[in-house]
Amino acid sequence: MLYKVKAKIDKLKMKAFFTALTDGSIADVEPEGSYIVNAMQRALMTGPETLEWYQTCHCETPLKHEKETVYDRYLNDIETTLVYEEKNDIKGKPFWDYLEESFFDDSYSY
């Protein structure tokens, strides 16, 4: 099933999140680690602390394992909405750019 996901970032944990996303520790989480990394590469910042993306999950509880293993460590107030197709309706700046620029450039804003 496909979900539109919305979450609040924890700015104090974003450096650790970015490190985990890029050093292979999240990608190595079985079975969905690479899907989490890919989802974060496609996610968009839609507000100063708001992140949105689409993600497929076949669990009875949406993103159950992803939350338990990764998302709950770095994100808050995660909301999932079942959708039938991915749309181009999320507007914002790439989350990956936010992560990269947060550590190298103080001028980034969403």
Secondary structure by P-SEA (a helix, b strand, c coil): cccbbbbbbcccaaaaaaaaacccccccccccaaaaaaaaaaccccccccccbbbbbcccccaaaaaaccccccccbbbbbbbcccccccccccaaaaaaaaaccccccc
